[in-house]
Amino acid sequence: MPLDVALLKVLRGLEALTTGLPIREIVQLGVDIAQHATSSQIAYLHFLNEDQSTLELGVWSHDTLKTCTAVSDRHYPIGKAGIWADAARLGRPCVHNDYAGHQGKRGLPTGHTTLVRHLGMPVLTDGATRMIVGVGNKPEDYDDADVEVLDLVARRIWSVVEQRRVLEHQLDRSRRMEHLQRSANVADFEYDQDADGLRFDSMYGSLFALPGDAAPPAQLTQFLERVAPPHRDRVRDVLSAPSGRQALRIECLRHTGERYPAELMVEFRPREIGAGLIGVGTLQDVTEQALMDELRLRADHDPLTGLPNRHLLQQHLGRVGARRSGETGYAFHFIDLDEFKPVNDTLGHEAGDAVLRKVAQRLQRATRKGDLVARMGGDEFAVVQADARTPAAATGLAAKLVEALGKPMLVRNATVRVTASVGVALCLDCRRPWQQFVDAADRAMYRAKMSGGNGFRLAGDEAQP
């Protein structure tokens, strides 16, 4: 297999490592990628404990587990390990192309597969080894290219694991903060519109960081002084014109001048005595919730174009596939730009990024509400066309996409023209695995590209139910 194709497979595999996966799935997928990226027969991944003298054993590739009966050990002594742990001891890649004949080969975990050749790769941060990834039993000797590829894979695994740990910490913190917000970050209030009387409970002072002798607002105009100017009219309208239950996301101003996101909820009820309505509501500091919304957005969206990423695309396809058969159909459009590399080579990567953003905008304008546009990575995009029941509907959109992307664009005072090859697969039976239709669209896209690009192809019988 040519190196460029092999490297492309590695990069696509690494792209699947996202913070949307649990850590166990990240490292399992990562160790499988490490094995195949180095043409090895076995692979493992182990973390070092904080004491830097013991390993936490427990993750082997799926192929390794076919013959390996080693069990997890959270405190396996490095001193007990043989040369397979040299990467952890020395903090550098270690190659053993004659493992079987090496004097230090002792100390494999009980039940481990026999090693013939071995390559171990550490990941270091802050001067300490955090993780080792090892591969073994490649048919020929490991070389410098294997070391570079394994280093790339190992560092990507560690990066995603660390990001996932931060996300899990934030999610856990968010859950705890939700409980605290119910008891400490929510202020109750009542508003009497007729008398313009406003009464907050004692939590108001905490929300707005008021000094101890400051009184909560007693009228609407006083409260509006604590609302950020762009949102004052909306708050005034909601409290002045009763209309059932309403919720607003606004910004408020603490006593210090700091802005913070808040949610105002109010419901107007009949006055207990006499005519008229009383507004009963809450004001909640939602700083932590806003942070989590931002984290989720970053995890599911491409930071360059703002489009859904591959992870969110897969979730969407899974939801579509869960619908009842015959309820709807969809078309999957696999889009690959034909002339993108010369843009980077001649105008630079900033211009290339600008082109990708413009491509994303054109795809969004060419599709309808209900269609999903996603960036799969690099210069590859996808469109999931909702309610596509006929080849004509699918190819109609494909032609529209090709036309939209083929128009010249102005980038950094230069006129740039990139075209696109589009492969389309029509799915009328959502019970079938969505990956079949993605693969069929990928093959159809390749045929379009081999035909000169700037066009589309509809997947053949292999994509039809």
N, C-alpha and C positions, 0 to 999 in steps of 0.2 A: 504494500500500500504506500503510495507517495507520501512524503512527510507532510506536505501541506494539507492533504486530506485527513491524515491521522491527527494532525494538530487541530484541525477544524473540529473533529469529533471530540477531542479533549476540551476545547473551549466551549462547545455546546453543552458538554456534560457539566462543566463548571458553572455554566449559566443557570443550570437547574438547581444549584445550591443556593437557596434563598432563606431569608429569615422567616418565611412563611412555614417552614418545616420545623418540627421539634428537633432538639439537638441530637437525639438518638438517630433520627432519620437522616440528618445532615451528615453525621460521621459515617453511617452505613453506606449512604450513597457515595460519599467522598472516597472511602476506601475501595469501593468497587471501581470508581473512576481511576484511582491510582494504579490498580492492578492492570486494567486494560490499557491505560496510557503508556505503560512501560512494557507491554507484551509479556507480563508475568503470569504465573499460574496461581500464585497465592499473594495475599496482602493482609496487613493488620494495621491498626491504629490504637495507640495507647497514650493516655495522659500521664504526666508526671504530677505527683502530689506536691504540696507546698514544701514538704521537707526535702525535696530534691533527691531523696534517697530511695524512694519507693515508686513503683508504677501502678497505675490503675488499669489492669488488663480487662479486655472484654469486647473489642470490636474487630471482627475478622471479615474478610470479603465473603460473599456467598459461595464462591468457588472453593475457598479455603475450608469453609465449614462442611463441605462434602466429605473431607477426610480428616479434619482436625476435630479432636474431642476436648481440647483445652477449655477450661472453665474460667469464668471471670474471677479476678482476684483484685481487690481494691488496694492492697498493700503488698505487692510483689517486690521483694528487695532487689534493687539494681545490682547489689553485690553478688547476688545469687545467679544473675543472668550471665549468659555467655556473650560472645562478640556481637550477637544480634542487638545488644543494648549499647554498643559503643557510641552510637549517635547521641544517646542521652548522656553518656559519661563525658564525651569529648566536645559535645556541642557543635558538631559538624557532620556533613554527610560521610557515610562509611560504606565502602564497597568491598564485598567479599565474593570474588568470582570463583574461589576454591573453598567454599565454606566447609565442605565435607572433609577436606584435608587440613584445615586450619587447627592449630593446637588449642585455640581458645573457643572452640565451637561448643563447649559444654554449656549446660544450663538453659535448655529450652523448657518452656512450661510443659508440664505433664500432658501428654495427649497431642502435642503440637506436631504438625506435618514435618516430615524430613526436609531439611534445607540442603540444596545443592549450590545455588548462588543466592546472594542476598545484597540488598541495597537498603540502608537505613537513612532516614532524613529527619533531622530535628527541626522544631520551630521554637525560636528564642524570642522572648520579649523582656525588656528591662534586665538583660544580662542573665536570665534564667531560662532553662529549657522547660517548655510547657507541654510539648506533645512530640511524639515520634510517629512517623509513618514508615512502614517497611514493606518491601515487596520481595518476592523470591521466586527462584526456579524459572527465570527467563531461559529459553532454549539456548541463547548465546550469551556472551559476557555482557555485563552492564557497562555502559560507556558514559562519557560526559553528557551526551544528549539526554540519557535517562535521568541523570542527576538533575539537570535543569528542569525537565518536565516534572519530575517528582517534587522538586522544590516549589514549582508553580502551583501544583495541586495542593501540597501540604499547606502553603501559606493561604491559599483561598479557603480551604476548609477551616483553618483557625480563625480567619477573619470573619467568616459567616457565623461560626460558633460564638465568637465574642459578641457580635452584633445581636445574635439571638438571646444571649444571656442578658444583655442590656435591655432588650425588648421584654423578656420575661420579668426582669426586675421592675420595669416600668408598669407592666400589666399587673403584677402583684401589688405594686405600690398604688396603682390606680384603684384596685379593689379595696385596699385598706383605706385609701383616701375617700372613696365613696361613702364608707361607713362614717368616717370622721366628718365629712361634709354634712351628713344628715344630722349630726349632733352639734357641730361647731361652725360650719361654713354656710349655714342657711338661716336667713332672717325671715320671720313671718311678718306680714303686715295686713292692715285693713285700710281701705280708702272709702271715705264717705264723699261721694261726688257732690251731693247737694250742699254740704257744709264745707267742702274742700278741706276735709279733715283727714290727716294721714297719721297712722300710728304703727310704728315698728316695735318689735320686741327687743330685748337687750342684746341680741346678737348683731344688731346693726353696727354698733361701735366696733366690734371685732372685724366685720367685713371691710369697713372703711378705715381702719386703723386710727380711730378718733382718740384724742386725749381723754382722760378719765372724766373731765368736767364738761365735755361737749354733749349736747343734747341731740337726739335724732331729729330729723325734719318733721314738722307738724303740718306742712302744707306741700302741695305738689310742686310749686315753684322752688321750694327749698330742696326737695329731693332731686329735681332736675339739675341743680347745680353740681350734683355728684355723678351725673350721667355725662358721658363724653358728648360734645356738641353735635356730632353727626347723627346721634341716636335720640336726641331730646324730643324732636317732633314725633317720632314713632311712639315713644313712651307716653307723651302727652295725649296722642290720639287714642291709644289703647285704654288709658285710664279715664279719659273724658267721654268716650263713646262706648258704653257697655255693649258687649257682643259675645255673650257666652264665655267659654274658656279659651284663653289665648296664651301663647308662649312666645317670648322674644329673646333672641340672642343679642346682647348689647355689650357695650364697654362702659365700665364705671371708673370713677376717679377716687382713689384713696385720699386721705387727708394729706399725704405726702406728695400728691400729684401723680403717683404711679397709676397707670391704666391696667385694668384686668378684665378678662372676659367674664360675663355674668349671664345668667338666665333668669328672666323675669316671667313668672307665671301668675296669672290672675283669673279668677272666676267670679262673676257678679251673681249675687244671690239676693232674694227678696229680704228687705229689712224685717227683723223680727217684730218690731212694733212700728206701725205707720207705713206709709207708702214709700216707694223708691227702692233703690238697690244699694247693696254694700259690696265693694270689691274685696275679696279675700285672696291673698296670694303669698308667694314666696320670692325671695331674691337669693340666688345661689351663686357663689363663686365657683366657676367651672374651669379654673386655670388648668388643673390636672387633666380634666376631660379633653380640653382643647389640645393639650400636649399629646395625649394618646391618639386623638384624631389625626394629628400631624404625623405621628409615628406610623400609624396604620396606612396613611396615604403614601408615605415614603416607602413602606414595605411592598405596596401593591402597584406603584406607579413608576414609570421610567423618569428619572430626574431630569433628563435632557428635554424630552418632548412633552412630559406631563401625561402621556398616554398610559393606559393600563399595561403592565408588564406581562411577561410570559406566565408568571404564577397566577395573576388574576385572570388571564385568558383561560388557563386550564380550569380554574374554578368555574368560570362562566360556562365552558363547554360541558363540565360535569353536571351543572344545574340543568342545562338544556337536555342532556342525555337522560336525566331523571324524570323528564316529563312522560306522560302516557304516549304510547305509540299512536301515531296518526293525529296527535293534537296539533302539531306544527312541524314544519321542516325548516332547514336552514342551509345556507351555502357557506363554505369556508374558502376564503380567498387568501392564498399564500403569495405575498408580494416581495419581490427582490429587485432592488435598483440595478440597472444595467451599467451605468457609467459613473458610479460614485467614487471609486478609488482615484481616478484622475483629479477629482476636485480636491481631495486631501493632498495629493502629490503636488499640484500646481498652486493652489490657493492657501493651503494650510488647514489644520484641523479645526480652527475656529470657523472657517468658511464651511467646512464639512458639517460641523454641528448646526450651523445656520440652515444648511440645505435640509438636514434631517428634520429640523423644526418646521420648515416650510412644507415638507412632504407630509408631516403629521397634520398640519392645518388643512392641506388640500384633501387629504383622505377624510377628515372630519366633515368638510364642507360637501364632499361628494356622496356621503352616506346619509341615512335617515336616522331620526330618533328611534331608538330600539336596536340599531346595529351597534356592534362593538368594534372599535378600532384599537389595535394594540401594537406595541413595538416588541418584536420577538428577540431583538438584539442586533447590533451592527446596523446593516442597511436592509434588514428584513422586517417586514410588517405583516399584519394579518387583519382581516375584516371578517367578522361573523355576521352574515346577512340574515336578519330575522325574517321569518315567514316567506322563505324562498321555496316555492313548490314546483317550479318548472325550470328546465335548462335555460329557457329564454329569460326568465327573471334573473338567474345567476349570471349568465353571460352579458346581460344588459348592464348590470352593475360593473362587471369586470371591464367592459369596454369604457365605461364612464371613468373608472379609476385610471386606466391606461391613458386616456385622453387628458385627464386632470394633471397627472404627474408628468406628462410629456411636454407641457408648456414651459417656455423659458422662465427663469426666475432671476431677479437681480440680487446678487450677493456680494457685498463689499465692493460696490461700484463695478462689478463684473457680471456679465450676462452668462448664466449657467443653465445648461439643459441636461437633465438626467431623465432617462426613460425607465420603464419598469416592465418586468416580466411577471405575469400573474398566472398562477395555477388555481383552478376552481374545482372544488368537489361538492357535489350536491348530496345532502343528507335528508332522506325522506323517512328513514327508520332510525329513530333516536335510541333504539335499544342496542344498536351496534356500538362498539367502543369508538369514542370520538377520535382516538389516535389513528384509527384506520383512515378516516377522512382527512386528517391533517397530513398523513403520509401520502395519500393519493393526490392531494393538492400540491404537495412538495414535488412529486414526480411530474405532475402536469406543468408546474412552473419551470422545471428543468427543461421540458420539451419546448416551452415557449422561448426560453433563453437560447437553446440550441438552434432555434429557427431564426435567430437574429435579434431577439428581444423586442421591446416596445410592442408587446402584444400579450394575448392570453390564450390559454388552452383549458378546455374542460376535461376533467378526469374521465377516463373511459369506464368500461364495465367493472373494473376492479374497485371503483368507488361507489358503484350503485348498489342498492339493496336487492 
